[in-house]
Amino acid sequence: MTRVLITGFAPFGGERVNPSWQAASLVAADPPAGLSVTAAELPCVFGESLDALRDAVRATAPDLVLCLGQAGGRPGVTVERVGINVDDARIPDNRGRQPIDEPVVPGGPAAYFSTLPVKACVAAMREAGVPAAASNTAGTFVCNHVAYGLGHLIATRFPHVRGGFVHVPWAPEQVTDGQAPSLPPATVAHGLRALLAAAARTPAGHDLNVTEGATH
C-alpha cells in the first residue's frame, strides 16, 4: 500500500472556501485502489504552512506528498514543475504578512524541481477527462512557498519521499460573474486520483518523453 499525504490550503483573500482543500478532502475520503491517503489542511500563512507540512510528513510517513493550492483564473489542473526560493507577496497572507523578495529558505538553492513524474501526471488526468497541463511557475505567494519548502524537506530530511505541487482552478461557487473558468472540486478530485495512481506506478526518476513546454 502506497502511503500518500495530500494537502490543501485554508481559504484566503476573503474567500469562504478553498477548492484545494475541498479536493484534497474528497480524495482522502475515496482514495485510488492501492493507495492510503491522508489529507491535511495547511494555513495560508508564510512560515506556518511549512511547519504544518513538516509535522504532517512526520506524522504520516508518506511515500508520496501532493500539495495543492488555488490558482484562480487557470482553466484546468496544473502540475507545477518547479518551486523557486523567493517570497514576493502581492497580497497579505492570513496573518497579514506580506514579504517582498525574501527567500523561502535563506541560503537554499535557487529552485527545486518536482520529484513527481509531471508529464505522466498530466497525461493521466487528461485520460480521465480532466483538463490538465504542466506549469512552469507556482507564483511567489504561499503556494510557491510550500512548493519550494516541500522540495527542501525532501532534499534535506526525507530523501525517500517523492512529492510536488499542483494548482487547481476556482470552484464554481467562487465565480460570481459566470465567466471566469472553474471546475467542481469533485471533478478535480477525479483527476487527482488518476494523477496519484500514475505517480505511484511510475518509478522514481522516470517520466513520459513528451513535450509539455511553453514558449513564454
C-alpha positions as CSV (number, residue, x, y, z in Angstrom):
1,M,0.0,0.0,0.0
2,T,1.5,3.3,-1.1
3,R,1.1,6.0,1.6
4,V,0.1,9.4,0.3
5,L,-0.1,12.8,2.1
6,I,-2.3,15.3,0.3
7,T,-2.6,18.9,1.5
8,G,-4.8,21.8,0.7
9,F,-5.0,25.4,2.0
10,A,-7.5,27.2,4.2
11,P,-9.5,29.9,2.4
12,F,-7.6,33.2,1.8
13,G,-8.1,36.6,0.3
14,G,-11.7,36.9,1.6
15,E,-12.9,33.7,0.1
16,R,-15.2,31.4,2.0
17,V,-13.8,28.2,0.6
18,N,-10.6,26.9,-0.9
19,P,-11.0,24.3,-3.7
20,S,-7.6,22.8,-2.9
21,W,-8.8,21.7,0.5
22,Q,-12.2,20.6,-0.9
23,A,-10.5,18.4,-3.5
24,A,-7.9,17.1,-1.0
25,S,-10.7,16.0,1.4
26,L,-12.6,14.2,-1.4
27,V,-9.5,12.3,-2.5
28,A,-8.7,11.2,1.1
29,A,-12.3,10.1,1.6
30,D,-12.3,8.0,-1.6
31,P,-8.7,7.1,-2.5
32,P,-7.5,5.2,-5.6
33,A,-7.1,1.5,-5.2
34,G,-3.8,0.5,-3.6
35,L,-3.2,3.9,-2.0
36,S,-3.7,5.0,1.5
37,V,-4.4,8.8,1.5
38,T,-4.3,11.2,4.4
39,A,-5.4,14.8,4.0
40,A,-4.0,17.8,5.9
41,E,-5.1,21.4,5.7
42,L,-2.3,24.0,5.7
43,P,-2.7,27.6,6.9
44,C,-2.3,30.2,4.1
45,V,0.5,31.7,6.0
46,F,4.2,32.1,5.2
47,G,6.3,30.0,7.6
48,E,3.4,28.4,9.4
49,S,2.4,26.5,6.3
50,L,5.8,24.8,6.2
51,D,5.7,24.0,9.9
52,A,2.3,22.3,9.4
53,L,3.6,20.4,6.3
54,R,6.7,19.2,8.1
55,D,4.5,18.0,11.0
56,A,2.1,16.2,8.7
57,V,5.0,14.4,6.9
58,R,6.4,13.3,10.2
59,A,3.0,12.1,11.4
60,T,2.1,10.1,8.3
61,A,5.4,8.8,7.0
62,P,4.3,9.1,3.3
63,D,5.8,7.7,0.2
64,L,4.2,10.5,-1.9
65,V,3.3,14.0,-1.0
66,L,0.9,16.0,-3.2
67,C,0.4,19.7,-2.1
68,L,-2.5,21.6,-3.7
69,G,-3.2,25.2,-4.0
70,Q,-5.8,27.5,-5.6
71,A,-5.0,29.2,-8.9
72,G,-8.0,31.4,-9.7
73,G,-8.2,32.1,-13.4
74,R,-6.5,28.9,-14.6
75,P,-8.8,26.8,-16.7
76,G,-7.5,23.4,-15.6
77,V,-5.4,21.5,-13.1
78,T,-1.8,22.4,-13.4
79,V,1.1,20.3,-12.2
80,E,4.0,22.5,-11.2
81,R,7.4,21.7,-12.5
82,V,9.4,23.9,-10.1
83,G,9.3,25.9,-6.9
84,I,11.7,28.9,-6.5
85,N,13.4,30.3,-3.5
86,V,11.5,33.6,-3.2
87,D,8.5,35.0,-1.3
88,D,7.1,38.1,-3.0
89,A,3.5,38.6,-1.9
90,R,1.1,40.7,-4.0
91,I,-1.5,40.4,-1.2
92,P,-1.1,39.7,2.6
93,D,-1.4,36.1,3.8
94,N,-3.9,35.2,6.5
95,R,-1.7,36.7,9.2
96,G,-1.3,39.9,7.4
97,R,2.3,39.1,6.4
98,Q,3.5,40.4,3.0
99,P,7.1,39.5,2.4
100,I,8.9,41.2,-0.5
101,D,11.8,39.5,-2.2
102,E,12.6,37.3,0.8
103,P,14.0,33.7,0.5
104,V,11.8,30.8,1.4
105,V,14.9,29.2,2.9
106,P,17.9,31.5,3.5
107,G,21.0,30.1,1.8
108,G,18.9,27.4,0.0
109,P,19.3,26.7,-3.7
110,A,17.5,28.8,-6.3
111,A,14.9,26.2,-7.0
112,Y,13.7,22.7,-6.5
113,F,12.1,20.6,-9.3
114,S,9.2,18.4,-8.5
115,T,10.1,14.7,-7.9
116,L,6.8,13.6,-9.3
117,P,6.5,12.5,-12.9
118,V,5.0,15.7,-14.0
119,K,4.2,14.7,-17.6
120,A,2.8,11.3,-16.7
121,C,0.6,13.0,-14.1
122,V,-0.7,15.5,-16.7
123,A,-1.4,12.7,-19.2
124,A,-3.3,10.6,-16.6
125,M,-5.6,13.5,-15.7
126,R,-6.3,14.2,-19.4
127,E,-7.1,10.5,-19.9
128,A,-9.5,10.7,-17.0
129,G,-11.3,13.6,-18.8
130,V,-10.0,16.4,-16.6
131,P,-8.3,19.4,-18.2
132,A,-4.7,19.5,-17.2
133,A,-1.3,21.0,-18.1
134,A,2.2,21.3,-16.9
135,S,3.1,24.7,-15.4
136,N,6.5,26.3,-15.0
137,T,5.5,28.8,-12.3
138,A,3.9,28.3,-9.0
139,G,3.8,32.1,-8.4
140,T,5.5,33.8,-5.5
141,F,2.8,33.6,-2.8
142,V,2.2,30.8,-0.2
143,C,1.7,28.2,-2.9
144,N,5.2,28.6,-4.2
145,H,6.4,28.9,-0.6
146,V,5.1,25.4,0.0
147,A,6.2,24.0,-3.3
148,Y,9.8,25.1,-2.6
149,G,9.5,24.2,1.1
150,L,8.4,20.7,0.2
151,G,11.3,20.3,-2.2
152,H,13.7,21.4,0.6
153,L,12.2,19.0,3.1
154,I,12.6,16.1,0.6
155,A,16.2,17.1,-0.2
156,T,17.3,17.6,3.3
157,R,15.2,15.5,5.6
158,F,13.0,13.0,3.8
159,P,15.0,11.7,0.8
160,H,12.9,8.6,0.4
161,V,9.8,10.7,-0.2
162,R,8.6,11.9,-3.7
163,G,6.4,15.0,-3.9
164,G,5.3,18.0,-5.8
165,F,2.7,20.8,-6.1
166,V,-0.5,21.1,-8.1
167,H,-2.7,24.1,-8.7
168,V,-6.4,23.7,-9.0
169,P,-8.9,26.2,-10.5
170,W,-11.6,28.1,-8.7
171,A,-14.7,26.2,-7.7
172,P,-17.9,27.2,-9.4
173,E,-19.3,28.8,-6.2
174,Q,-16.3,31.3,-6.2
175,V,-17.1,32.6,-9.7
176,T,-19.7,35.3,-9.4
177,D,-19.5,36.8,-12.9
178,G,-20.2,33.4,-14.6
179,Q,-17.3,34.0,-17.0
180,A,-14.1,33.0,-15.2
181,P,-13.0,29.4,-15.6
182,S,-13.8,27.0,-12.8
183,L,-14.0,23.2,-12.1
184,P,-16.2,21.4,-9.5
185,P,-14.0,20.0,-6.7
186,A,-15.4,16.6,-7.4
187,T,-14.0,16.8,-11.0
188,V,-10.7,18.0,-9.7
189,A,-10.6,15.1,-7.2
190,H,-11.3,12.6,-10.0
191,G,-8.3,13.9,-11.9
192,L,-6.1,13.9,-8.8
193,R,-6.9,10.2,-8.2
194,A,-5.7,9.5,-11.7
195,L,-2.6,11.6,-11.0
196,L,-1.7,9.8,-7.8
197,A,-2.2,6.4,-9.4
198,A,0.2,7.4,-12.2
199,A,2.7,8.8,-9.8
200,A,2.6,5.6,-7.7
201,R,3.2,3.3,-10.6
202,T,6.0,5.4,-12.3
203,P,9.5,4.6,-11.0
204,A,11.4,7.4,-9.4
205,G,13.3,9.5,-11.9
206,H,11.2,8.4,-14.9
207,D,8.6,10.3,-16.8
208,L,6.9,10.4,-20.2
209,N,9.1,11.6,-23.1
210,V,6.6,14.1,-24.5
211,T,6.6,17.8,-24.8
212,E,4.8,20.0,-22.3
213,G,6.9,23.0,-22.8
214,A,5.9,26.7,-23.3
215,T,7.2,29.5,-25.4
216,H,6.5,32.1,-22.7
